């Protein structure tokens, strides 16, 4: 969606729709829902898994700075989830519009409330969700990048609190970062590449500017907080099939900012990982 089209959509939401919003006469946009975010407690819901919960506690304690927070159990979440006094940060299984499990786990930030309410300020609202791992079994990478996922969520919330255009653009809004600031060397895990590049493509797009390396090397670049770099992260179902979603990201090791986020439907001709179209887009933004 173009920025012009997105701005038109937000204008429609914030100006025209309130005329038919019912008794309240008001439509709540994401920016409006987030107006109390920094003063309300974010309940961080533990998963019940010892290793994942230990990592979540450690990373939230280390890097969550945007709001007060408390850890809570799944049962506490169930008791509190309809209260608009809280935000909830929790792991969820992605469910498609057809009610099918997508085979992916996301880290989701939600404002508490009821699924259906005549008062829009009391409705449950998903603020942002970022895919972190396949649902079938852990690859281990979600533990390495968990702190970055938390900082990306906070980055998004700060932007969404300022402008609805940024709120409704979602994580794809950060693709524009590729065209600004310093040129960064891109470290692409060979497991994150979804096609076999030809020699001509290697010469044009890769060479020494997009480095294809084994996963351990790429993760080491991230863990070291390497400046002037971007590293790849791909999240897709283990047992992927035609129509499954694949999510592709580029994250900076030093700032933990998101520089690229795009998804595609998996097919025989577009398997898991970065596609040639992704590489061309990245190159068009000055990273060729």
Backbone as CSV, one residue per row, in Angstrom:
resi,resn,N_x,N_y,N_z,CA_x,CA_y,CA_z,C_x,C_y,C_z
1,UNK,0.847,-1.192,0.000,0.000,0.000,0.000,0.879,1.238,0.000
2,UNK,0.603,2.178,-0.906,1.393,3.402,-0.997,1.103,4.304,0.201
3,UNK,2.058,5.205,0.489,1.863,6.140,1.606,0.650,7.030,1.381
4,UNK,0.414,7.430,0.113,-0.732,8.290,-0.191,-2.035,7.562,0.094
5,UNK,-2.111,6.285,-0.302,-3.318,5.495,-0.066,-3.529,5.251,1.418
6,UNK,-2.420,5.023,2.131,-2.504,4.787,3.569,-2.997,6.025,4.296
7,UNK,-2.511,7.176,3.913,-2.955,8.424,4.540,-4.439,8.661,4.285
8,UNK,-4.899,8.309,3.076,-6.316,8.460,2.764,-7.162,7.540,3.630
9,UNK,-6.681,6.314,3.864,-7.398,5.364,4.714,-7.501,5.877,6.142
10,UNK,-6.403,6.383,6.673,-6.400,6.901,8.042,-7.319,8.112,8.152
11,UNK,-7.319,8.966,7.126,-8.214,10.125,7.134,-9.668,9.689,7.180
12,UNK,-9.985,8.637,6.446,-11.344,8.099,6.452,-11.710,7.587,7.837
13,UNK,-10.769,6.886,8.478,-11.020,6.329,9.807,-11.248,7.413,10.847
14,UNK,-10.460,8.468,10.757,-10.471,9.467,11.828,-11.465,10.605,11.610
15,UNK,-11.932,10.787,10.363,-12.821,11.915,10.083,-14.219,11.476,9.685
16,UNK,-14.325,10.603,8.711,-15.636,10.283,8.160,-16.384,9.202,8.941
17,UNK,-15.669,8.176,9.408,-16.359,7.095,10.100,-17.028,7.517,11.400
18,UNK,-16.501,8.477,12.160,-17.182,8.881,13.391,-18.612,9.344,13.188
19,UNK,-18.957,9.776,11.971,-20.323,10.231,11.727,-21.335,9.104,11.870
20,UNK,-20.869,7.845,11.731,-21.774,6.698,11.840,-21.299,5.720,12.897
21,UNK,-20.685,6.234,13.952,-20.068,5.367,14.955,-21.005,4.981,16.075
22,UNK,-22.281,5.248,15.942,-23.212,4.830,16.970,-23.379,5.891,18.039
23,UNK,-23.845,5.447,19.188,-24.188,6.382,20.265,-22.992,7.197,20.727
24,UNK,-21.822,6.568,20.730,-20.656,7.286,21.217,-20.215,8.369,20.242
25,UNK,-20.558,8.208,18.935,-20.170,9.188,17.938,-18.673,9.287,17.758
26,UNK,-17.947,8.173,18.036,-16.501,8.257,18.007,-15.903,6.912,17.611
27,UNK,-14.936,6.945,16.700,-14.195,5.748,16.336,-12.814,5.832,16.966
28,UNK,-12.398,4.765,17.604,-11.095,4.738,18.246,-10.060,4.164,17.286
29,UNK,-9.099,4.987,16.889,-7.985,4.512,16.086,-6.924,3.939,17.023
30,UNK,-5.887,3.328,16.447,-4.830,2.763,17.280,-4.140,3.839,18.111
31,UNK,-3.922,4.994,17.512,-3.283,6.077,18.260,-4.111,6.449,19.484
32,UNK,-5.419,6.484,19.328,-6.299,6.820,20.443,-6.285,5.732,21.503
33,UNK,-6.305,4.476,21.065,-6.250,3.374,22.027,-4.953,3.407,22.831
34,UNK,-3.872,3.861,22.200,-2.562,3.848,22.849,-2.297,5.089,23.704
35,UNK,-3.248,5.985,23.798,-3.021,7.249,24.500,-2.661,7.049,25.979
36,UNK,-3.062,5.915,26.553,-2.772,5.663,27.973,-1.688,4.605,28.168
37,UNK,-0.993,4.248,27.094,-0.074,3.106,27.159,1.027,3.285,28.210
38,UNK,1.634,4.456,28.255,2.771,4.648,29.154,2.383,4.691,30.628
39,UNK,1.090,4.870,30.898,0.643,4.941,32.299,-0.030,3.662,32.763
40,UNK,-0.386,2.783,31.836,-1.041,1.520,32.197,-0.002,0.397,32.295
41,UNK,-0.307,-0.593,33.095,0.600,-1.719,33.286,0.480,-2.708,32.128
42,UNK,1.614,-3.125,31.614,1.654,-4.193,30.620,1.888,-5.510,31.353
43,UNK,0.944,-6.410,31.237,1.071,-7.734,31.838,1.817,-8.641,30.858
44,UNK,2.978,-9.112,31.248,3.771,-10.014,30.422,3.377,-11.436,30.797
45,UNK,2.714,-12.109,29.859,2.135,-13.418,30.155,3.174,-14.511,29.946
46,UNK,3.465,-15.251,30.994,4.417,-16.355,30.894,3.764,-17.534,30.174
47,UNK,4.584,-18.282,29.447,4.056,-19.356,28.599,3.829,-20.666,29.341
48,UNK,4.524,-20.827,30.466,4.466,-22.107,31.165,5.639,-23.003,30.835
49,UNK,6.423,-22.607,29.824,7.646,-23.335,29.477,8.836,-22.733,30.206
50,UNK,9.559,-23.547,30.957,10.613,-23.039,31.842,11.693,-22.268,31.088
51,UNK,12.188,-22.808,29.984,13.292,-22.172,29.263,12.838,-20.863,28.617
52,UNK,11.698,-20.911,27.931,11.187,-19.709,27.269,10.841,-18.622,28.279
53,UNK,10.226,-19.008,29.391,9.850,-18.017,30.402,11.068,-17.379,31.053
54,UNK,12.120,-18.176,31.260,13.355,-17.618,31.829,13.949,-16.580,30.885
55,UNK,13.940,-16.890,29.585,14.462,-15.949,28.588,13.591,-14.697,28.521
56,UNK,12.265,-14.886,28.560,11.352,-13.751,28.499,11.534,-12.833,29.699
57,UNK,11.626,-13.409,30.888,11.834,-12.600,32.095,13.130,-11.808,32.010
58,UNK,14.181,-12.476,31.564,15.485,-11.833,31.479,15.477,-10.666,30.495
59,UNK,14.914,-10.892,29.305,14.941,-9.856,28.271,13.985,-8.709,28.573
60,UNK,12.813,-9.007,29.120,11.882,-7.937,29.485,12.501,-7.068,30.582
61,UNK,13.093,-7.697,31.580,13.738,-6.955,32.664,14.865,-6.079,32.133
62,UNK,15.570,-6.592,31.137,16.714,-5.865,30.583,16.304,-4.700,29.695
63,UNK,15.277,-4.889,28.858,15.079,-3.869,27.818,13.682,-3.244,27.738
64,UNK,12.705,-3.700,28.545,11.377,-3.079,28.448,11.355,-1.782,29.232
65,UNK,11.220,-0.650,28.544,11.331,0.656,29.184,10.138,1.566,28.925
66,UNK,9.237,1.165,28.079,8.213,2.075,27.581,6.981,2.172,28.480
67,UNK,6.804,1.214,29.389,5.638,1.234,30.286,5.934,0.395,31.517
68,UNK,5.159,0.597,32.598,5.279,-0.306,33.744,4.881,-1.713,33.309
69,UNK,5.466,-2.732,33.925,5.111,-4.101,33.547,5.112,-5.012,34.768
70,UNK,4.368,-6.087,34.636,4.333,-7.148,35.642,4.211,-8.468,34.907
71,UNK,4.809,-9.498,35.456,4.660,-10.835,34.886,3.400,-11.479,35.445
72,UNK,2.741,-12.268,34.627,1.544,-12.957,35.112,1.444,-14.342,34.477
73,UNK,0.665,-15.190,35.091,0.471,-16.564,34.614,-0.644,-16.603,33.580
74,UNK,-0.734,-17.685,32.802,-1.839,-17.819,31.850,-3.212,-17.728,32.506
75,UNK,-3.352,-18.263,33.708,-4.650,-18.213,34.390,-4.988,-16.780,34.805
76,UNK,-3.988,-16.018,35.233,-4.220,-14.614,35.567,-4.613,-13.829,34.324
77,UNK,-3.979,-14.153,33.208,-4.325,-13.499,31.953,-5.787,-13.747,31.595
78,UNK,-6.238,-14.982,31.720,-7.625,-15.320,31.400,-8.601,-14.526,32.268
79,UNK,-8.209,-14.296,33.515,-9.088,-13.562,34.437,-9.104,-12.058,34.160
80,UNK,-8.026,-11.547,33.558,-7.882,-10.096,33.390,-8.037,-9.611,31.954
81,UNK,-8.071,-10.497,30.982,-7.938,-10.111,29.570,-9.053,-9.187,29.058
82,UNK,-10.195,-9.146,29.739,-11.278,-8.274,29.290,-11.256,-6.903,29.961
83,UNK,-10.227,-6.640,30.746,-10.110,-5.357,31.434,-9.246,-4.390,30.618
84,UNK,-9.787,-3.235,30.301,-9.063,-2.251,29.502,-8.007,-1.505,30.311
85,UNK,-7.891,-1.846,31.596,-6.874,-1.229,32.447,-5.488,-1.785,32.176
86,UNK,-5.408,-2.847,31.382,-4.133,-3.514,31.150,-3.850,-3.700,29.665
87,UNK,-2.553,-3.741,29.369,-2.062,-4.254,28.088,-1.443,-5.616,28.371
88,UNK,-1.426,-6.476,27.368,-0.891,-7.818,27.547,0.124,-8.125,26.451
89,UNK,1.271,-8.618,26.867,2.306,-9.060,25.946,2.412,-10.566,26.093
90,UNK,2.111,-11.301,25.030,2.121,-12.757,25.152,2.410,-13.435,23.821
91,UNK,2.822,-14.702,23.919,3.047,-15.522,22.740,1.713,-16.110,22.293
92,UNK,1.470,-16.076,20.990,0.220,-16.614,20.456,0.512,-17.454,19.222
93,UNK,-0.346,-18.441,18.986,-0.305,-19.197,17.740,-1.079,-18.421,16.680
94,UNK,-0.445,-18.174,15.544,-1.128,-17.467,14.474,-2.288,-18.300,13.944
95,UNK,-3.461,-17.683,13.881,-4.645,-18.344,13.345,-5.125,-17.566,12.117
96,UNK,-5.335,-18.269,11.023,-5.759,-17.610,9.794,-7.210,-17.171,9.897
97,UNK,-7.653,-16.388,8.905,-9.040,-15.917,8.886,-10.018,-17.072,8.739
98,UNK,-9.505,-18.218,8.249,-10.351,-19.404,8.130,-10.339,-20.252,9.400
99,UNK,-9.630,-19.765,10.441,-9.574,-20.486,11.705,-8.556,-21.602,11.744
100,UNK,-7.600,-21.587,10.795,-6.583,-22.632,10.711,-5.289,-22.149,11.352
101,UNK,-4.636,-23.047,12.112,-3.350,-22.712,12.716,-2.302,-22.550,11.617
102,UNK,-1.639,-21.404,11.595,-0.667,-21.115,10.535,0.702,-21.738,10.767
103,UNK,0.897,-22.374,11.924,2.179,-23.013,12.188,3.274,-22.049,12.612
104,UNK,2.878,-20.868,13.102,3.837,-19.844,13.501,3.439,-19.272,14.856
105,UNK,4.430,-19.001,15.702,4.200,-18.340,16.985,4.636,-16.891,16.868
106,UNK,3.793,-15.991,17.331,4.103,-14.566,17.318,4.125,-14.018,18.735
107,UNK,4.848,-12.927,18.912,4.829,-12.176,20.164,3.879,-11.015,19.935
108,UNK,2.792,-10.990,20.685,1.695,-10.056,20.413,1.458,-9.116,21.592
109,UNK,1.249,-7.843,21.265,0.872,-6.844,22.270,-0.590,-6.487,22.048
110,UNK,-1.399,-6.658,23.086,-2.845,-6.472,22.986,-3.314,-5.546,24.095
111,UNK,-4.267,-4.670,23.771,-4.925,-3.898,24.821,-6.126,-4.689,25.293
112,UNK,-6.229,-4.873,26.614,-7.322,-5.655,27.165,-8.683,-5.058,26.878
113,UNK,-9.670,-5.920,26.816,-11.025,-5.473,26.555,-11.875,-6.638,26.083
114,UNK,-13.133,-6.357,25.835,-14.050,-7.394,25.372,-14.004,-7.481,23.855
115,UNK,-14.201,-8.696,23.355,-14.191,-8.891,21.904,-15.256,-8.030,21.239
116,UNK,-16.423,-7.940,21.889,-17.503,-7.113,21.369,-18.001,-6.205,22.492
117,UNK,-18.062,-4.915,22.184,-18.548,-3.948,23.164,-19.118,-2.753,22.420
118,UNK,-20.234,-2.229,22.920,-20.815,-1.047,22.304,-19.919,0.173,22.493
119,UNK,-19.127,0.153,23.537,-18.191,1.240,23.797,-16.852,0.892,23.155
120,UNK,-16.450,1.595,22.087,-15.208,1.241,21.393,-13.968,1.357,22.264
121,UNK,-14.016,2.172,23.294,-12.853,2.321,24.167,-12.641,1.098,25.049
122,UNK,-13.643,0.221,25.124,-13.556,-0.968,25.975,-13.333,-2.241,25.169
123,UNK,-13.131,-2.111,23.873,-12.925,-3.296,23.041,-11.477,-3.764,23.090
124,UNK,-11.309,-5.045,22.942,-9.985,-5.653,22.863,-9.358,-5.278,21.520
125,UNK,-8.088,-4.858,21.555,-7.422,-4.413,20.334,-6.009,-4.995,20.268
126,UNK,-5.688,-5.641,19.153,-4.303,-6.062,18.934,-3.512,-4.857,18.448
127,UNK,-2.480,-4.507,19.180,-1.659,-3.344,18.826,-0.640,-3.725,17.753
128,UNK,0.117,-4.766,18.002,1.123,-5.219,17.038,1.497,-6.666,17.358
129,UNK,1.860,-7.395,16.323,2.256,-8.789,16.483,3.443,-9.045,15.566
130,UNK,4.470,-9.703,16.092,5.649,-9.997,15.296,5.948,-11.492,15.361
131,UNK,6.080,-12.155,14.211,6.367,-13.597,14.213,7.765,-13.869,14.752
132,UNK,7.884,-14.897,15.611,9.180,-15.155,16.248,9.714,-16.569,16.034
133,UNK,8.832,-17.545,15.756,9.310,-18.927,15.666,8.261,-19.822,15.019
134,UNK,8.695,-20.936,14.426,7.719,-21.935,13.979,7.075,-22.591,15.193
135,UNK,5.828,-22.999,15.052,5.085,-23.539,16.197,5.452,-24.988,16.510
136,UNK,5.935,-25.728,15.537,6.119,-27.169,15.731,7.291,-27.498,16.633
137,UNK,8.420,-26.790,16.460,9.505,-26.959,17.419,10.449,-25.776,17.324
138,UNK,11.217,-25.582,18.383,12.098,-24.419,18.479,13.330,-24.596,17.607
139,UNK,13.698,-23.529,16.892,14.961,-23.514,16.160,16.085,-22.985,17.052
140,UNK,15.706,-22.341,18.160,16.685,-21.743,19.057,16.970,-20.287,18.733
141,UNK,16.672,-19.860,17.511,16.978,-18.478,17.120,16.076,-17.478,17.846
142,UNK,14.864,-17.907,18.228,13.963,-16.978,18.909,14.546,-16.513,20.245
143,UNK,15.388,-17.341,20.867,16.016,-16.936,22.125,17.094,-15.879,21.869
144,UNK,17.823,-16.027,20.769,18.884,-15.080,20.427,18.311,-13.710,20.099
145,UNK,17.172,-13.697,19.403,16.608,-12.447,18.890,15.454,-11.909,19.743
146,UNK,15.164,-12.539,20.866,14.016,-12.135,21.674,14.115,-10.683,22.131
147,UNK,15.289,-10.259,22.575,15.465,-8.875,23.000,15.185,-7.894,21.871
148,UNK,15.618,-8.250,20.655,15.365,-7.396,19.500,13.875,-7.319,19.192
149,UNK,13.174,-8.451,19.298,11.724,-8.442,19.057,11.023,-7.501,20.036
150,UNK,11.442,-7.531,21.284,10.837,-6.657,22.295,11.111,-5.186,21.986
151,UNK,12.307,-4.888,21.511,12.639,-3.497,21.200,11.930,-3.029,19.931
152,UNK,11.724,-3.938,18.986,10.968,-3.600,17.776,9.525,-3.256,18.136
153,UNK,8.936,-4.024,19.041,7.568,-3.736,19.495,7.507,-2.367,20.151
154,UNK,8.461,-2.063,21.016,8.473,-0.758,21.682,8.672,0.373,20.673
155,UNK,9.539,0.142,19.699,9.778,1.115,18.635,8.476,1.421,17.899
156,UNK,7.745,0.351,17.556,6.478,0.522,16.851,5.467,1.293,17.712
157,UNK,5.354,0.949,18.984,4.379,1.604,19.857,4.662,3.100,19.963
158,UNK,5.921,3.458,20.123,6.274,4.880,20.207,5.859,5.618,18.935
159,UNK,6.073,4.996,17.778,5.686,5.631,16.513,4.170,5.686,16.365
160,UNK,3.484,4.601,16.750,2.026,4.546,16.617,1.340,5.548,17.528
161,UNK,1.957,5.858,18.661,1.392,6.853,19.569,1.461,8.254,18.976
162,UNK,2.360,8.441,18.011,2.532,9.760,17.403,1.646,9.974,16.188
163,UNK,1.418,8.903,15.402,0.690,9.084,14.138,-0.024,7.800,13.728
164,UNK,-1.298,7.944,13.347,-2.059,6.788,12.883,-1.518,6.234,11.572
165,UNK,-0.915,7.094,10.764,-0.330,6.606,9.505,0.710,5.529,9.809
166,UNK,1.551,5.773,10.795,2.568,4.794,11.177,1.938,3.576,11.848
167,UNK,0.885,3.813,12.618,0.216,2.707,13.308,-0.357,1.706,12.321
168,UNK,-1.019,2.207,11.267,-1.676,1.307,10.321,-0.739,0.797,9.235
169,UNK,0.429,1.412,9.101,1.422,0.904,8.150,2.044,-0.391,8.660
170,UNK,2.026,-0.595,9.979,2.584,-1.819,10.538,4.097,-1.874,10.437
171,UNK,4.647,-3.075,10.580,6.093,-3.245,10.604,6.732,-2.974,9.248
172,UNK,5.958,-3.081,8.171,6.489,-2.784,6.847,6.896,-1.328,6.689
173,UNK,6.423,-0.481,7.591,6.775,0.932,7.555,8.280,1.137,7.687
174,UNK,8.957,0.182,8.351,10.380,0.342,8.611,11.261,-0.030,7.424
175,UNK,10.666,-0.508,6.330,11.454,-0.802,5.134,12.125,0.461,4.599
176,UNK,11.539,1.612,4.904,12.100,2.876,4.425,13.475,3.153,5.029
177,UNK,13.800,2.492,6.141,15.107,2.706,6.762,16.254,2.252,5.862
178,UNK,15.966,1.355,4.937,17.018,0.874,4.041,17.585,2.000,3.188
179,UNK,16.772,3.010,2.955,17.187,4.106,2.061,17.768,5.283,2.811
180,UNK,17.883,5.176,4.128,18.382,6.300,4.921,19.604,5.887,5.730
181,UNK,20.385,6.862,6.101,21.525,6.599,6.977,22.653,5.863,6.276
182,UNK,23.495,5.238,7.086,24.682,4.579,6.557,24.333,3.307,5.778
183,UNK,25.167,2.979,4.821,25.034,1.710,4.117,25.524,0.608,5.042
184,UNK,24.792,-0.449,5.099,25.125,-1.547,6.000,25.374,-2.831,5.226
185,UNK,26.337,-3.592,5.694,26.583,-4.905,5.095,25.511,-5.860,5.592
186,UNK,24.922,-6.601,4.669,23.828,-7.510,5.014,24.357,-8.935,5.123
187,UNK,24.104,-9.545,6.273,24.502,-10.926,6.525,23.252,-11.801,6.396
188,UNK,23.251,-12.624,5.367,22.091,-13.453,5.062,22.430,-14.916,5.329
189,UNK,21.703,-15.521,6.260,21.918,-16.940,6.529,21.563,-17.757,5.294
190,UNK,22.412,-18.727,4.962,22.135,-19.561,3.794,20.811,-20.302,3.941
191,UNK,20.387,-20.544,5.181,19.102,-21.197,5.425,17.938,-20.240,5.223
192,UNK,18.232,-18.936,5.158,17.189,-17.922,4.970,17.023,-17.514,3.508
193,UNK,17.786,-18.132,2.618,17.705,-17.809,1.203,16.776,-18.802,0.522
194,UNK,15.730,-18.290,-0.127,14.696,-19.163,-0.682,14.865,-19.505,-2.143
195,UNK,16.007,-19.172,-2.726,16.247,-19.515,-4.127,17.744,-19.696,-4.344
196,UNK,18.111,-20.324,-5.445,19.508,-20.530,-5.783,19.928,-19.451,-6.782
197,UNK,20.711,-18.465,-6.347,21.067,-17.375,-7.253,22.000,-17.837,-8.372
198,UNK,21.805,-17.271,-9.531,22.690,-17.551,-10.660,23.996,-16.788,-10.454
199,UNK,24.983,-17.100,-11.271,26.266,-16.403,-11.177,26.082,-14.910,-11.453
200,UNK,25.217,-14.599,-12.413,24.976,-13.188,-12.736,24.310,-12.471,-11.560
201,UNK,23.381,-13.150,-10.896,22.713,-12.554,-9.731,23.683,-12.387,-8.564
202,UNK,24.574,-13.356,-8.398,25.580,-13.238,-7.346,26.466,-12.027,-7.582
203,UNK,26.845,-11.840,-8.824,27.714,-10.716,-9.174,26.996,-9.390,-8.980
204,UNK,25.706,-9.349,-9.341,24.952,-8.097,-9.300,24.503,-7.726,-7.899
205,UNK,24.023,-8.713,-7.129,23.369,-8.387,-5.858,24.176,-8.760,-4.612
206,UNK,25.066,-9.718,-4.755,25.725,-10.222,-3.558,27.170,-9.731,-3.462
207,UNK,28.084,-10.413,-4.155,29.501,-10.055,-4.083,29.912,-9.919,-2.619
208,UNK,30.480,-8.777,-2.224,30.897,-8.618,-0.825,29.948,-7.711,-0.057
209,UNK,28.782,-7.374,-0.649,27.867,-6.443,0.001,26.702,-7.150,0.684
210,UNK,26.257,-8.246,0.122,25.307,-9.130,0.800,26.034,-10.442,0.996
211,UNK,26.391,-10.723,2.235,27.197,-11.897,2.540,26.292,-13.073,2.880
212,UNK,26.443,-14.165,2.163,25.718,-15.394,2.485,26.629,-16.248,3.358
213,UNK,26.175,-16.547,4.557,26.997,-17.293,5.513,26.137,-18.327,6.230
214,UNK,26.788,-19.226,6.953,26.023,-20.211,7.718,25.324,-19.512,8.881
215,UNK,24.284,-20.162,9.386,23.432,-19.558,10.417,24.212,-19.169,11.662
216,UNK,25.159,-20.007,12.094,25.934,-19.698,13.300,26.743,-18.417,13.138
217,UNK,27.302,-18.219,11.941,28.086,-17.011,11.688,27.201,-15.768,11.735
218,UNK,26.017,-15.864,11.097,25.084,-14.729,11.093,24.635,-14.407,12.512
219,UNK,24.307,-15.421,13.280,23.866,-15.196,14.666,24.990,-14.614,15.528
220,UNK,26.228,-14.983,15.214,27.367,-14.429,15.949,27.514,-12.941,15.651
221,UNK,27.285,-12.548,14.386,27.316,-11.137,14.018,26.284,-10.370,14.843
222,UNK,25.117,-10.985,15.020,24.068,-10.344,15.811,24.448,-10.276,17.285
223,UNK,24.881,-11.386,17.844,25.214,-11.426,19.274,26.340,-10.447,19.618
224,UNK,27.249,-10.230,18.672,28.372,-9.317,18.911,27.968,-7.848,18.815
225,UNK,26.720,-7.591,18.413,26.266,-6.210,18.271,27.035,-5.450,17.201
226,UNK,27.377,-6.145,16.131,28.214,-5.583,15.076,27.598,-4.317,14.475
227,UNK,28.354,-3.251,14.449,27.877,-1.991,13.877,27.967,-2.046,12.353
228,UNK,27.078,-1.303,11.689,27.106,-1.229,10.240,26.689,-2.518,9.562
229,UNK,25.865,-3.309,10.251,25.432,-4.593,9.693,23.928,-4.770,9.831
230,UNK,23.378,-5.631,9.014,22.012,-6.114,9.156,22.057,-7.631,9.040
231,UNK,21.256,-8.324,9.834,21.236,-9.782,9.770,19.829,-10.270,9.430
232,UNK,19.771,-11.411,8.791,18.491,-11.953,8.341,17.835,-12.806,9.414
233,UNK,16.517,-12.786,9.402,15.707,-13.654,10.256,14.469,-14.037,9.460
234,UNK,14.248,-15.343,9.285,13.081,-15.834,8.565,12.268,-16.716,9.503
235,UNK,10.962,-16.493,9.527,10.056,-17.314,10.336,9.012,-17.910,9.400
236,UNK,8.937,-19.241,9.387,7.982,-19.954,8.546,7.670,-21.294,9.199
237,UNK,6.530,-21.896,8.888,6.203,-23.198,9.475,7.234,-24.255,9.077
238,UNK,7.497,-25.172,9.983,8.407,-26.279,9.655,7.804,-27.128,8.547
239,UNK,6.550,-27.508,8.714,5.846,-28.311,7.704,5.058,-27.374,6.790
240,UNK,5.783,-26.552,6.050,5.135,-25.572,5.182,4.490,-26.257,3.981
241,UNK,3.438,-25.648,3.490,2.755,-26.151,2.303,2.302,-24.957,1.477
242,UNK,1.783,-25.210,0.297,1.287,-24.121,-0.536,0.280,-23.271,0.236
243,UNK,0.524,-21.972,0.273,-0.387,-21.067,0.970,0.068,-20.668,2.352
244,UNK,1.073,-21.374,2.922,1.605,-20.976,4.228,2.317,-19.639,4.105
245,UNK,2.355,-18.902,5.218,3.038,-17.616,5.209,4.498,-17.760,5.605
246,UNK,5.345,-16.981,4.958,6.760,-16.876,5.318,7.062,-15.410,5.604
247,UNK,7.702,-15.145,6.742,8.017,-13.780,7.150,9.530,-13.577,7.094
248,UNK,9.944,-12.450,6.499,11.367,-12.167,6.303,11.718,-10.833,6.940
249,UNK,12.827,-10.816,7.683,13.227,-9.607,8.400,14.723,-9.354,8.265
250,UNK,15.101,-8.081,8.314,16.486,-7.667,8.484,16.545,-6.808,9.737
251,UNK,17.436,-7.165,10.662,17.522,-6.506,11.966,18.953,-6.030,12.190
252,UNK,19.112,-4.838,12.761,20.451,-4.323,13.051,20.948,-4.892,14.383
253,UNK,22.139,-5.477,14.409,22.677,-6.052,15.647,22.980,-5.011,16.719
254,UNK,23.355,-3.785,16.301,23.778,-2.797,17.292,22.620,-2.030,17.908
255,UNK,21.592,-1.718,17.108,20.464,-0.931,17.622,19.190,-1.745,17.831
256,UNK,19.176,-2.984,17.316,17.996,-3.852,17.376,16.791,-3.241,16.653
257,UNK,17.054,-2.414,15.654,15.971,-1.851,14.862,15.629,-2.768,13.692
258,UNK,14.371,-2.710,13.277,13.912,-3.451,12.118,14.118,-2.599,10.873
259,UNK,14.775,-3.167,9.868,15.033,-2.443,8.629,14.255,-3.024,7.449
260,UNK,13.737,-4.237,7.622,12.993,-4.848,6.524,12.020,-5.868,7.096
261,UNK,10.774,-5.806,6.604,9.764,-6.775,7.020,8.821,-7.003,5.844
262,UNK,8.763,-8.227,5.387,7.860,-8.564,4.289,7.469,-10.031,4.415
263,UNK,6.280,-10.350,3.957,5.819,-11.735,3.980,5.377,-12.147,2.586
264,UNK,5.385,-13.469,2.352,4.843,-13.979,1.100,4.207,-15.340,1.339
265,UNK,3.307,-15.698,0.445,2.684,-17.015,0.482,3.648,-18.037,-0.110
266,UNK,3.891,-19.085,0.619,4.801,-20.133,0.158,4.145,-20.934,-0.963
267,UNK,4.935,-21.212,-1.988,4.481,-22.051,-3.091,5.684,-22.804,-3.642
268,UNK,5.444,-23.658,-4.609,6.547,-24.414,-5.213,7.559,-23.457,-5.832
269,UNK,7.077,-22.347,-6.388,7.957,-21.382,-7.047,8.453,-20.282,-6.114
270,UNK,7.994,-20.274,-4.884,8.426,-19.269,-3.906,8.471,-19.938,-2.536
271,UNK,9.551,-20.668,-2.275,9.644,-21.448,-1.054,10.047,-20.564,0.117
272,UNK,10.299,-21.149,1.260,10.653,-20.393,2.455,11.942,-19.598,2.233
273,UNK,11.964,-18.372,2.735,13.169,-17.572,2.689,13.063,-16.363,1.781
274,UNK,14.141,-15.567,1.762,14.203,-14.385,0.916,14.140,-14.791,-0.547
275,UNK,13.276,-14.107,-1.290,13.123,-14.354,-2.721,13.947,-13.333,-3.512
276,UNK,14.086,-13.579,-4.798,14.808,-12.636,-5.641,14.158,-11.259,-5.588
277,UNK,12.827,-11.221,-5.477,12.127,-9.934,-5.392,12.541,-9.161,-4.141
278,UNK,12.797,-9.875,-3.037,13.274,-9.218,-1.814,14.661,-8.619,-2.041
279,UNK,15.533,-9.409,-2.648,16.904,-8.952,-2.881,16.908,-7.744,-3.807
280,UNK,16.067,-7.783,-4.835,15.985,-6.639,-5.749,15.489,-5.386,-5.031
281,UNK,14.486,-5.553,-4.152,13.971,-4.413,-3.402,15.051,-3.829,-2.509
282,UNK,15.766,-4.688,-1.803,16.827,-4.240,-0.910,17.907,-3.504,-1.695
283,UNK,18.247,-4.052,-2.861,19.264,-3.425,-3.709,18.789,-2.068,-4.226
284,UNK,17.489,-1.949,-4.494,16.962,-0.692,-5.032,17.021,0.435,-4.012
285,UNK,17.175,0.069,-2.730,17.226,1.077,-1.666,18.654,1.452,-1.300
286,UNK,19.576,1.108,-2.180,20.947,1.535,-1.958,21.845,0.492,-1.343
287,UNK,21.326,-0.744,-1.191,22.145,-1.803,-0.600,22.575,-2.812,-1.665
288,UNK,22.990,-2.316,-2.829,23.486,-3.204,-3.876,24.986,-3.002,-4.067
